[in-house]
Amino acid sequence: MSDSRRWTLFVLGCLALLSASAIGLIPACRRVADSPPTATQSEPPLDRPSPPSAESPLAVLPPLPAQLSSKSVTISGTDQPLRREALDLADRVLQDFPHNPDALCVRGLVLDRYGENVEAMRCWEECLRLAPEHAAACERIGLALQRRGQYEAAAGRFRKALELEPSLPDARLRLAESLTDLGRADDAISVLKEHIARWPQTVEGRFLLGQAYLQRRAYAEAKPHYETVVENDPVCTPAYYALAMISAELGDREKAGRYRAQFEKLKRNDMAAQKKRRREHDDSVLLRRTLAAAYSAAARLYAAHGNPEKAETCFRKAALADPRDSESRNALVAMLEQHRPDEALSFLVELAKLEPDRPEGWVRVGALRARLKQPEAAEEAFRKAIGLAPNRPDAYRGLVQLYLTTRRSLTEAKILAQKTVDLEPSGEDYFLLSAACLGNGDRPGARTAIERAIEKDPGNPKYREALRFLEQKAK
């Protein structure tokens, strides 16, 4: 057996240790577009929240009865079947988990989505009465207050939610929004910097940080964040407008013109899509979307309480209710990809087709197709992602791994591995470059790359073993 072949077998074993998250296969189920991983920092001590003050809009609400039922909620209009299905679901959840704060929180979410805001508030306040440290209820009340324009009160609730659960990404973003709306850009910037430090890949966090800097007229500081946004979300129309304005303020007329032209193009596309939506307006679309959200909320509750079968059933009903619902499909991918990957792939392809201009969806499809030994289809998916975002490293990384594991296009694998390192010089990427070099008979290049990998991560035993392998072959 040749040294190149032995090295390839060695690499195959090491590649098996790479987690799917390295190329974004399975995101968290809570959000699709911007789902950060769980924070690694230890949480601060939990403080019990104080009851609402007399000035609070929640203080005037009467206490909830011991047994709750949505039968008392008035339902009228053509939306009766969908609306009743959602509210009956909320009641079933409460029956399955009586006196459970999480069930109350879910019921509040369902009621809120159907416009029963006062009833929803009662649920969340009752949830906090039963469990004063329930971060999600604090967050939901904050969102309701934010919608009312009560930004100071909303910010207080978001801060309390984050004290209770620092890893809530949406609460941090909504806190920053509220602070920006209050004109407190410096406070918003501080919150968003902490968010980005935890989750560097956040697109919405970068966008909001750019907005906060714009409020301070700090154009040079805002610019790189908007550039990151359009790099990762090439169809984000408002970001191009902001970059056009920033470039003009900084005296770069050429870039301002380019960004303005792209903004106008995307704006026309957005307006055309909006007109199409108006022409095809159907109330049932929104109602089905709301029903899907209700089923997803119930599914998360069942999953959290150790009932994955009911969770899967609810997520499937969510996907069935709304053909464009991404949360349920992401969740089903996460639940199915380990033991039923073929089923997971069907939902993953649906997700990618829902937003065909977003590269991350095609990267995930490519990764799972590669795992299912569908190399041609995997390559096609990775190529789509590269075409959409040529400066994102994850698609190149996935394609390199595909070529190395299938022994196809090894010359191209080396070129793409070098491109990946140029874009993101991480230890794993130098490891892949080393494998690609040796696969092409370039031992010096392989050794240089693996030494760089060790520089990036000195304690990684996989890299050390690879270096020993190369040193033995050099004797």
C-alpha positions as CSV (number, residue, x, y, z in Angstrom):
1,M,0.0,0.0,0.0
2,S,1.4,3.4,-0.9
3,D,2.2,6.1,1.7
4,S,-0.5,8.3,0.0
5,R,-3.1,5.5,0.5
6,R,-2.1,4.9,4.1
7,W,-2.4,8.6,4.8
8,T,-5.8,8.7,3.2
9,L,-7.0,5.9,5.4
10,F,-5.6,7.7,8.4
11,V,-7.4,10.9,7.4
12,L,-10.7,9.0,6.9
13,G,-10.5,7.9,10.6
14,C,-9.8,11.4,11.7
15,L,-12.5,12.9,9.6
16,A,-15.0,10.6,11.4
17,L,-14.1,12.6,14.5
18,L,-15.1,15.9,13.0
19,S,-18.5,16.9,14.3
20,A,-21.3,17.8,11.9
21,S,-21.4,21.2,13.4
22,A,-18.0,22.1,11.9
23,I,-19.7,22.6,8.6
24,G,-23.1,23.6,10.0
25,L,-25.1,20.4,9.5
26,I,-27.4,20.6,12.4
27,P,-28.2,24.0,14.0
28,A,-30.1,24.5,17.2
29,C,-33.9,24.2,16.8
30,R,-34.8,27.5,18.4
31,R,-34.0,29.7,15.4
32,V,-33.1,29.0,11.8
33,A,-31.2,31.9,10.3
34,D,-29.2,32.9,13.4
35,S,-29.0,30.0,16.0
36,P,-26.0,30.3,18.2
37,P,-24.8,27.4,20.2
38,T,-25.2,27.1,24.0
39,A,-23.0,29.5,25.9
40,T,-20.0,28.0,27.6
41,Q,-19.6,30.6,30.3
42,S,-21.0,29.8,33.8
43,E,-24.2,31.5,34.6
44,P,-24.4,34.1,37.4
45,P,-26.4,33.4,40.6
46,L,-30.2,33.5,40.0
47,D,-32.1,36.4,41.6
48,R,-35.8,36.0,42.2
49,P,-37.7,38.6,40.3
50,S,-39.7,41.1,42.2
51,P,-43.5,41.3,41.7
52,P,-44.9,43.8,39.3
53,S,-45.2,47.3,40.7
54,A,-48.5,49.2,40.9
55,E,-47.5,51.1,37.8
56,S,-46.9,47.9,35.8
57,P,-49.5,47.2,33.1
58,L,-49.6,43.7,34.5
59,A,-50.5,44.6,38.1
60,V,-54.1,45.3,37.2
61,L,-54.7,41.7,35.8
62,P,-56.8,39.4,38.0
63,P,-55.2,36.1,39.1
64,L,-55.7,33.1,36.9
65,P,-58.2,30.5,37.9
66,A,-56.8,27.2,39.0
67,Q,-58.0,25.4,35.9
68,L,-57.6,27.2,32.6
69,S,-59.4,26.5,29.3
70,S,-59.4,28.2,25.9
71,K,-63.1,27.3,25.6
72,S,-63.8,30.7,27.1
73,V,-61.9,32.5,24.3
74,T,-64.3,34.0,21.7
75,I,-63.7,32.6,18.2
76,S,-65.4,34.1,15.2
77,G,-64.8,34.5,11.4
78,T,-63.6,32.1,8.8
79,D,-60.5,31.1,10.8
80,Q,-62.5,29.1,13.3
81,P,-61.1,25.6,12.5
82,L,-57.5,26.6,12.5
83,R,-57.9,28.9,15.5
84,R,-59.8,26.3,17.5
85,E,-57.2,23.6,16.6
86,A,-54.4,25.8,18.1
87,L,-56.3,26.7,21.2
88,D,-57.3,23.1,21.8
89,L,-53.6,22.2,21.5
90,A,-52.8,24.7,24.2
91,D,-55.4,23.1,26.4
92,R,-54.1,19.6,25.7
93,V,-50.6,20.7,26.7
94,L,-51.9,22.1,30.0
95,Q,-53.9,18.9,30.6
96,D,-50.7,16.8,30.0
97,F,-48.7,19.0,32.3
98,P,-51.1,20.4,35.0
99,H,-49.7,23.2,37.1
100,N,-46.6,23.2,34.9
101,P,-45.0,26.6,34.4
102,D,-43.7,25.6,31.0
103,A,-47.2,24.6,29.8
104,L,-48.5,27.9,31.0
105,C,-45.8,29.7,29.0
106,V,-46.6,27.7,25.9
107,R,-50.3,28.4,26.3
108,G,-49.5,32.1,26.6
109,L,-47.5,31.9,23.4
110,V,-50.4,30.4,21.5
111,L,-52.9,32.9,22.9
112,D,-50.6,35.8,22.1
113,R,-50.1,34.6,18.5
114,Y,-53.9,34.6,18.1
115,G,-54.3,38.1,19.4
116,E,-55.5,37.2,22.9
117,N,-52.8,39.4,24.5
118,V,-54.4,40.0,27.9
119,E,-55.0,36.3,28.4
120,A,-51.4,35.6,27.3
121,M,-50.1,38.1,29.8
122,R,-52.1,36.3,32.5
123,C,-50.5,33.0,31.6
124,W,-47.0,34.4,31.7
125,E,-47.6,36.2,35.0
126,E,-49.0,33.0,36.5
127,C,-46.0,31.1,35.2
128,L,-43.7,33.6,37.0
129,R,-45.9,33.2,40.2
130,L,-45.3,29.5,40.1
131,A,-41.7,29.7,39.0
132,P,-40.2,33.1,39.6
133,E,-37.0,32.1,37.8
134,H,-38.7,31.2,34.5
135,A,-36.6,33.1,32.0
136,A,-38.8,32.4,29.0
137,A,-41.8,33.9,30.6
138,C,-39.8,37.1,31.4
139,E,-38.7,37.2,27.7
140,R,-42.2,36.8,26.4
141,I,-43.5,39.6,28.6
142,G,-40.6,41.7,27.4
143,L,-41.6,41.0,23.7
144,A,-45.2,42.0,24.4
145,L,-44.2,45.2,26.1
146,Q,-41.8,46.0,23.2
147,R,-44.6,45.6,20.7
148,R,-46.6,48.2,22.7
149,G,-43.7,50.6,22.5
150,Q,-43.0,50.4,26.2
151,Y,-39.2,50.0,25.6
152,E,-38.0,50.8,29.1
153,A,-40.3,48.2,30.7
154,A,-39.4,45.8,28.0
155,A,-35.6,46.3,28.5
156,G,-36.1,45.6,32.2
157,R,-37.8,42.2,31.4
158,F,-35.1,41.3,28.9
159,R,-32.4,42.0,31.4
160,K,-34.1,39.9,34.0
161,A,-34.5,37.1,31.5
162,L,-30.8,37.3,30.8
163,E,-29.9,37.3,34.5
164,L,-31.9,34.1,34.8
165,E,-30.6,32.5,31.5
166,P,-27.6,34.2,30.0
167,S,-27.6,31.9,26.9
168,L,-30.9,33.4,25.5
169,P,-29.8,34.9,22.2
170,D,-33.1,36.5,21.2
171,A,-33.5,38.2,24.6
172,R,-30.1,39.9,24.2
173,L,-30.9,41.0,20.6
174,R,-34.4,42.4,21.7
175,L,-32.7,44.1,24.6
176,A,-30.4,45.8,22.2
177,E,-33.3,46.8,20.0
178,S,-35.2,48.3,22.9
179,L,-32.1,50.3,24.1
180,T,-31.6,51.6,20.5
181,D,-35.2,52.7,20.4
182,L,-34.7,54.5,23.7
183,G,-31.7,56.4,22.1
184,R,-29.2,54.6,24.3
185,A,-26.9,53.5,21.6
186,D,-23.9,53.1,23.9
187,D,-25.7,50.6,26.1
188,A,-27.0,48.8,23.0
189,I,-23.4,48.6,21.6
190,S,-22.2,47.1,24.9
191,V,-25.0,44.4,24.8
192,L,-24.3,43.6,21.2
193,K,-20.6,43.3,21.6
194,E,-21.2,40.7,24.3
195,H,-23.6,38.9,22.0
196,I,-21.1,38.8,19.2
197,A,-18.4,37.6,21.5
198,R,-20.5,34.6,22.4
199,W,-21.8,34.0,18.9
200,P,-19.4,35.5,16.3
201,Q,-21.5,34.1,13.3
202,T,-24.6,36.1,14.3
203,V,-25.9,38.0,11.3
204,E,-28.8,39.8,13.1
205,G,-26.4,40.8,15.9
206,R,-24.0,42.4,13.4
207,F,-26.9,44.2,11.7
208,L,-28.2,45.7,15.0
209,L,-24.7,46.7,16.0
210,G,-24.3,48.5,12.7
211,Q,-27.6,50.3,13.5
212,A,-26.4,51.3,17.0
213,Y,-23.2,52.7,15.6
214,L,-25.2,54.6,12.9
215,Q,-27.2,56.2,15.7
216,R,-24.0,57.6,17.0
217,R,-22.9,58.6,13.5
218,A,-19.9,56.3,14.0
219,Y,-19.7,55.4,10.3
220,A,-16.3,53.7,10.3
221,E,-17.3,51.5,13.2
222,A,-20.6,50.6,11.6
223,K,-19.2,49.7,8.2
224,P,-17.4,46.3,8.9
225,H,-20.5,44.9,10.6
226,Y,-22.8,45.7,7.6
227,E,-20.1,44.2,5.3
228,T,-20.2,41.0,7.3
229,V,-24.0,41.0,7.0
230,V,-24.1,41.2,3.2
231,E,-21.2,38.7,3.0
232,N,-23.4,36.2,4.9
233,D,-26.8,37.4,3.7
234,P,-26.4,38.6,0.1
235,V,-30.1,39.6,-0.2
236,C,-30.3,41.8,2.9
237,T,-31.7,44.9,1.3
238,P,-31.4,47.3,4.3
239,A,-27.8,46.5,4.8
240,Y,-26.9,47.7,1.3
241,Y,-28.8,50.9,1.9
242,A,-26.8,51.4,5.1
243,L,-23.5,50.7,3.3
244,A,-24.3,53.2,0.6
245,M,-25.0,55.9,3.1
246,I,-21.9,55.0,5.1
247,S,-19.6,55.0,2.1
248,A,-21.0,58.4,1.0
249,E,-20.3,59.8,4.5
250,L,-16.8,58.4,4.4
251,G,-16.1,59.9,1.0
252,D,-16.0,56.7,-1.0
253,R,-18.3,57.6,-3.9
254,E,-17.5,54.6,-6.0
255,K,-18.5,52.1,-3.3
256,A,-21.5,54.2,-2.4
257,G,-22.7,54.0,-6.0
258,R,-22.2,50.2,-6.1
259,Y,-24.0,49.7,-2.9
260,R,-26.8,52.0,-4.0
261,A,-27.2,50.1,-7.3
262,Q,-27.4,46.8,-5.4
263,F,-29.9,48.3,-3.0
264,E,-32.1,49.6,-5.8
265,K,-32.0,46.1,-7.5
266,L,-33.0,44.3,-4.3
267,K,-35.6,46.9,-3.5
268,R,-37.3,46.3,-6.9
269,N,-37.2,42.6,-6.2
270,D,-38.7,43.1,-2.8
271,M,-41.4,45.3,-4.1
272,A,-42.3,42.8,-6.9
273,A,-42.4,40.0,-4.3
274,Q,-44.6,42.2,-2.1
275,K,-47.0,42.9,-4.9
276,K,-47.2,39.2,-5.7
277,R,-47.9,38.4,-2.0
278,R,-50.7,41.0,-2.0
279,R,-52.2,39.6,-5.2
280,E,-52.1,36.1,-3.8
281,H,-53.1,37.2,-0.3
282,D,-54.8,34.4,1.7
283,D,-55.7,34.8,5.3
284,S,-55.2,31.1,5.8
285,V,-51.5,31.4,5.1
286,L,-50.9,33.5,8.2
287,L,-53.3,31.3,10.3
288,R,-51.4,28.2,9.2
289,R,-48.1,29.8,10.1
290,T,-49.5,30.6,13.5
291,L,-50.8,27.1,14.0
292,A,-47.3,25.7,13.0
293,A,-45.7,28.0,15.6
294,A,-48.2,26.6,18.2
295,Y,-47.3,23.0,17.4
296,S,-43.6,23.8,17.5
297,A,-43.9,25.4,20.9
298,A,-45.8,22.3,22.2
299,A,-43.2,20.0,20.6
300,R,-40.4,21.8,22.4
301,L,-42.3,21.3,25.7
302,Y,-42.8,17.6,25.1
303,A,-39.1,17.2,24.1
304,A,-38.0,19.0,27.3
305,H,-40.1,16.6,29.4
306,G,-38.7,13.4,27.8
307,N,-41.4,12.6,25.3
308,P,-39.7,12.6,21.9
309,E,-42.5,10.7,20.2
310,K,-45.1,13.4,21.0
311,A,-42.5,16.1,20.1
312,E,-41.9,14.5,16.7
313,T,-45.6,14.3,16.1
314,C,-46.1,17.9,16.9
315,F,-43.2,19.0,14.8
316,R,-44.6,17.0,11.9
317,K,-48.0,18.6,12.3
318,A,-46.2,22.0,12.3
319,A,-44.5,21.2,9.0
320,L,-47.8,19.9,7.6
321,A,-49.7,23.1,8.7
322,D,-47.2,25.4,7.1
323,P,-45.2,24.3,4.0
324,R,-42.8,27.2,4.6
325,D,-42.2,26.6,8.3
326,S,-38.5,26.3,8.9
327,E,-38.4,25.8,12.7
328,S,-40.3,22.5,12.5
329,R,-38.2,21.2,9.6
330,N,-34.9,22.2,11.4
331,A,-36.1,20.4,14.5
332,L,-37.1,17.3,12.5
333,V,-33.7,17.2,10.9
334,A,-32.0,17.4,14.3
335,M,-34.3,14.5,15.6
336,L,-34.0,12.3,12.5
337,E,-30.5,12.7,11.1
338,Q,-28.8,10.3,13.4
339,H,-31.1,7.2,13.0
340,R,-33.2,8.1,10.0
341,P,-31.0,10.3,7.9
342,D,-33.0,9.7,4.7
343,E,-36.0,11.3,6.2
344,A,-33.9,14.1,7.6
345,L,-32.5,14.8,4.2
346,S,-36.0,15.3,2.7
347,F,-36.7,18.1,5.3
348,L,-33.2,19.5,4.8
349,V,-33.8,19.8,1.0
350,E,-37.2,21.5,1.7
351,L,-35.4,24.0,4.0
352,A,-32.8,24.8,1.3
353,K,-35.5,25.3,-1.3
354,L,-37.4,27.6,1.0
355,E,-34.5,30.0,0.9
356,P,-32.5,29.1,-2.2
357,D,-30.3,32.2,-2.1
358,R,-28.9,31.3,1.4
359,P,-25.7,29.3,1.2
360,E,-25.9,27.7,4.6
361,G,-28.9,25.6,3.6
362,W,-27.0,24.1,0.7
363,V,-23.9,23.4,2.9
364,R,-26.1,21.4,5.2
365,V,-27.6,19.5,2.3
366,G,-24.1,18.7,1.0
367,A,-22.9,17.5,4.3
368,L,-25.8,15.1,4.8
369,R,-25.7,13.8,1.2
370,A,-21.9,13.2,1.7
371,R,-22.7,11.2,4.8
372,L,-25.3,9.2,2.9
373,K,-22.7,8.4,0.2
374,Q,-24.3,10.5,-2.5
375,P,-21.1,12.2,-3.7
376,E,-22.4,13.8,-7.0
377,A,-25.4,15.3,-5.3
378,A,-23.3,16.4,-2.3
379,E,-20.8,18.1,-4.7
380,E,-23.7,19.9,-6.5
381,A,-25.0,21.3,-3.2
382,F,-21.6,22.5,-2.0
383,R,-21.0,24.1,-5.4
384,K,-24.3,25.9,-5.1
385,A,-23.2,27.3,-1.7
386,I,-19.9,28.5,-3.1
387,G,-21.6,30.2,-6.0
388,L,-23.9,32.1,-3.6
389,A,-21.1,33.1,-1.1
390,P,-17.6,32.6,-2.5
391,N,-16.0,34.0,0.7
392,R,-17.6,31.5,3.1
393,P,-15.2,28.8,4.1
394,D,-17.7,26.1,5.2
395,A,-18.7,25.1,1.6
396,Y,-15.1,24.7,0.6
397,R,-14.4,22.7,3.7
398,G,-17.2,20.4,3.0
399,L,-16.1,19.9,-0.6
400,V,-12.5,19.1,0.5
401,Q,-13.7,16.5,3.0
402,L,-15.9,15.0,0.3
403,Y,-13.0,14.7,-2.2
404,L,-10.6,13.3,0.5
405,T,-13.1,10.6,1.7
406,T,-14.1,9.6,-1.9
407,R,-10.6,9.9,-3.4
408,R,-12.1,12.1,-6.1
409,S,-10.5,15.2,-7.6
410,L,-7.5,15.3,-5.2
411,T,-5.8,18.0,-7.2
412,E,-9.0,20.2,-6.8
413,A,-9.1,19.2,-3.1
414,K,-5.7,20.7,-2.5
415,I,-6.6,23.9,-4.3
416,L,-9.9,24.2,-2.3
417,A,-8.1,23.4,1.0
418,Q,-5.7,26.2,0.4
419,K,-8.7,28.5,-0.3
420,T,-10.3,27.4,2.9
421,V,-7.1,28.2,4.9
422,D,-6.9,31.6,3.2
423,L,-10.5,32.4,4.3
424,E,-10.3,30.9,7.8
425,P,-6.9,29.6,9.0
426,S,-8.1,27.3,11.7
427,G,-6.4,24.2,13.0
428,E,-8.9,21.9,11.3
429,D,-8.5,23.6,8.0
430,Y,-4.7,23.3,8.1
431,F,-5.2,19.6,9.0
432,L,-7.4,19.2,5.9
433,L,-4.8,21.0,3.8
434,S,-2.1,18.7,5.1
435,A,-4.2,15.7,4.1
436,A,-4.9,17.2,0.6
437,C,-1.2,17.9,0.1
438,L,-0.1,14.3,0.9
439,G,-2.9,13.0,-1.2
440,N,-1.2,14.8,-4.1
441,G,2.3,13.5,-3.1
442,D,3.4,16.9,-1.6
443,R,5.0,15.7,1.7
444,P,6.8,19.1,2.4
445,G,3.5,20.9,2.0
446,A,1.7,18.3,4.2
447,R,4.3,18.8,7.0
448,T,4.2,22.6,6.8
449,A,0.4,22.5,7.0
450,I,0.2,20.1,10.0
451,E,2.8,22.2,11.8
452,R,0.6,25.2,11.3
453,A,-2.4,23.2,12.6
454,I,-0.4,22.4,15.8
455,E,0.5,26.1,16.2
456,K,-3.2,26.8,16.1
457,D,-4.1,24.1,18.6
458,P,-1.0,22.7,20.4
459,G,-3.0,20.3,22.5
460,N,-4.9,18.5,19.7
461,P,-3.7,14.8,19.8
462,K,-5.0,14.2,16.2
463,Y,-2.6,16.8,14.8
464,R,0.3,15.4,16.9
465,E,-0.4,11.9,15.6
466,A,-0.5,13.2,12.0
467,L,2.9,14.9,12.5
468,R,4.4,11.6,13.9
469,F,3.1,9.8,10.9
470,L,4.8,12.2,8.5
471,E,8.1,12.1,10.5
472,Q,8.1,8.3,10.4
473,K,7.6,8.3,6.6
474,A,10.4,10.8,6.2
475,K,13.0,8.4,7.8
